[in-house]
Amino acid sequence: MSSPWKQSYAARIANFTNPAAKELLETIERKKTNLSISVDVTKKADLLAVVEAVAQDVCLVKTHIDIVEDFDDDLVAQLTELSKKHDFLIFEDRKFADIGNTVSLQYASGVHKIASWSHITNAHLVPGPGIITGLADVGVPLGRGLLLLAQMSSEGTLARGDYTCECVQAARADKTGFVCGFIARERVDDIFPSAETSTEQQRDFLIMTPGIGLDAKGDSKGQQYLTPDEVVRNRGSDIIIVGRGIYNALLSEAGRSDRAKGLQEVRTQAERYRKAGWEAYLQRLA
């Protein structure tokens, strides 16, 4: 039997029990885009402006909500409304990394109340599988999804080898369906196949890959970029995550002096990455 990820997005919807994963695959198929924007900006107005500019080209908006200096409940309300209006899901890149009880509180409560508005979030497995249980207690009743950070795109990352294997095993052991995929640079569920039944071997997961660039190969802080074609067609990733390659046009000197022009360039770059990601997917199916 061929690996599930070699099927179309539409065909894979039935492979998932997780509501957020199903909705995401439906959105990808409906909009014909596997692009996620990572909006790593520190101002509410900039975040909303970038999201509005790229909304038609993305299936998923990834936030780091704790870097927004003027965060308020209105930001969540507006982001949620944009999600409904423009047909995309929200992924808060929280990277939970504490014991189960603590992450339950971090997920449900505090200033950001992430579980109330973010369809998908993620976690490190460093604390052990209890982190999945703690987050699932909050997320499952709300229909949310969890990604495990199996790999990272930074130079010298320790998320590799045995650690990556443990992430895959923990995802397979999750019987709630809350864990619906991985942050990874390749098809980690194929690299570390199940030693159990053929059914377990064929369980489907979403792979989302950050560190995507069409121009730069890296940055001064250890980020390492791969192209959409490399990660989607050759490595089996499902969703490409692009940040600065899209939104930097707004933060540049030119973008600051002419905001309308900067946002137009943001749109142009989003269209460029959307086209590259989708073409790589079509080539994978061919």
N, C-alpha and C positions, 0 to 999 in steps of 0.2 A: 504494500500500500504506500502511495506517495505521501510525503509530509503535507499536513493540512495547509501550511502557509503557501503552498504552490497552487492552491485554488484561488479563485477570484475573491475579492472582498465580500461580494454578495453571497457567494456559496458558503463562506465561513461564518456568517451570522448564526447559523444553526449550531455551530460548534461550541458556542458560549452560553452559559447560564447567567453570567453577570450582566445586569441591565445596562450598566454604563458601557461595557464593551460592545454589547449588541447595538446600542444607540450610536456609538462612535462608528462602527462599521457601516451602519445604515447611512450615516451622515457622509462618510467617505464615498460610498457608492452613489448617493444622491447628488453630491456636489462635484464628484469626479476630482477630488483632491486628497492627497495624503500628506499635506503640509500642515505643520504646527508652528505657530509663531511663538517665540519666547520673548516676552515683553519685559526686559530687565531695565526698567526706567524707574526713577525715584519720585516722579511727580504724577499725581492723579490725572491731571489734564493731558500729560504726554501719553500715559498708559491708554486712556480712553481714545485719544486721537489716533494712536497707532492701531488699536483694535478696530476702530471704525474704518480706517484706511484699508486694512487687509482682510476685513471680515468675509468678503465674497470669495476669497482665495484660500481660506483655511478651513480645516475640519476641527481644529483644536487650538485654543489659546492657553499658553502656559504662563503662569505668573509666579513671581517671587514676592508675595504680597507684603512680606515684612520689610522690604526695602523702600516701600512707598512712604515718603516722609509725611505726607498729608492724608494718610489713610483715614477714611471714615465709612460709616455704614452706607452712605450715598454711593460711594465707589462700588461697593458690592451690588447695590440695587441697579446701578447703571450697567455694570458688567453683565449681570444676569439678564437684564432686558435686551442688551445687544446680542447675547447668546441666543435668546429666543427669536429675535428679529432676523438675525443673519444666519441662523442654523449652524451653530458650532458648539462644541462642549468646552468646559473649563477644566484645566489641570493645574492645581496648585502644587508647585514643586517644593514641598515642605521638607522632604528628606528626613522624615522622622527617624530617630536613632536612640530611643530610650526604652525603659522597661514598659511592659504592657499597661499598667495602671496610669503611668505618666502620659503615655502617648494618647490614651483614651481622653484624658483631660485636655491635652494640647489640641487634639483633633476637634473636639466638640465645643470647647469653651474658650476662655481668654478673649482677647481683643478681636481676633479675626474669625472665630467660629467657622473654621474651614469646612467642616462637614456639611454645613447648612447651605453652601453655595457651590462648592467645587465637586464636579462629577467624578474626578479622578485625583488621587494623590500618590505619593511614593514613600518608600522607606528603605533604610539600610537594614540588613539582617544581622548586624554586629551584636545586638542584644540577644539574639536567638529567636525562635519561632513565636515566643510570647508577644513579640511586637505585632505580629499578624493578628493574634487573638485579640489584643487590646484595641487595635484599630478596627477590626471586623465587628466588634461589639457595637461600635458607633456607626460604622459605614454600611453594614449589610442591611439594617432596617431602612436605610435611606436610599438603597439601590446604588451605592457608590462602588468604585473600583480602586484597586491598589496595584501599583507596579513596584517590583523589587529592583533595587539598584544592583544589577548583576555585574555591570561593567561601567566604567566612566571614560570620558574622552580626554582627560588631563594626563600630561606626561608624568610617569612615575606612580600612577594609581596602584593601590593595593587591591583593588577590586578585580581580581583575576584568579585563574587557576582553581584551587580548592574552594576558595570563597565563592566564586561564580557557580561552581558545581553545587555548593550548599544552598545557594539561592534557588537554583532550579529544583532541587529536591524538596525544598520547603514549599515552593509554589505547587508542586505536584501533590504534596501532602495536605494542602489546604482543601478540605472537602466542602467549604462554604461557597466556593467559586469567587470569593472576594478578590483573591490574587488573580488578575486577568492578564498579566504580562510583565515585561521587564524593560528597564532602561539598559540598553546594551548596544554594542558595536557590531554584533553579528547574531546569527541564529543560535543562541546559547542552548535552547532546548533540543536542538539537533546535535550539538557538540557533546552534550552530556545526556545521552538517551537513558530512558528508564530501564532499570534491570528487572522490572516487573512484567506486567502483561502487555500484549500488543495494544490494548485499548489505552493504557496509560502512556505508552510510547507515542500514541497519536493525539494526545490531548493538545489542543491548540492554545497558543498564547500570542498576545500582541507584543511586538518588539518596536520600541520607540528609540530613535537614535539621535542624540544631540551631537554638536560638533560637526555641522554640515556647512560646507562652503564651496561656492563655485569659483571663487577668486583666490582667497588667502589659503595658505597651508597651515597656518598656526598664528599664535600671538605671543606676546612677551611674557605671559603668565602661565605658559605650559599647555594651553589649549591646542589640540591637534585636529585639523579638519579633514573630512572625507567628502567626496562628491555624492550627490544624490544617486547617480548611476551605480557607484561602487556599493553603497550600503543597501539600496533597494534591489537592484537587479542581481548583483553578485553575492551579497551577504544575507539577503532575505529579510531586511528590515521592512516594517509595515508603515511607519510614519517617520518622516524626517522633521527634526526640530531645528529651526533656524532663528537666530536672534539678531546679532549685530549686522549680519549680512543684509538684513532687511531694514531694521529700524535706525541704523546709524546715520542714514541720510537726514533724519530729523534732528539729530543731536549735533551734527556737524556745524561748523561756523556758517556755512551757506544756508543750512536748514534753519538755524536760529534767526538769521537775518531775513529769510523769506520762508515763513512757516508753510504757506500753501505749496510752494515749490518743493520744499522738503518732504511734505506728505505725499505729493505726487510721485516723487522718487521712491518713497516707501512702497507705494502701490505697484510701481513698475518692478521693483525687486521681488515683491511677493508673487506677482504674476510669473516672473522668471523662474523662481524656485518651484512654484506650483507646476509649471509646465515640465520642468526637469524631473521632478519627483513622479509625476503621473506617467510620463513617457518611460521612465525606468521600470515602473510597475507593469506597463503594457508589454515591454520587452521581456520581463520575467515570465509573463504568461505565455508568450509566443513560443 
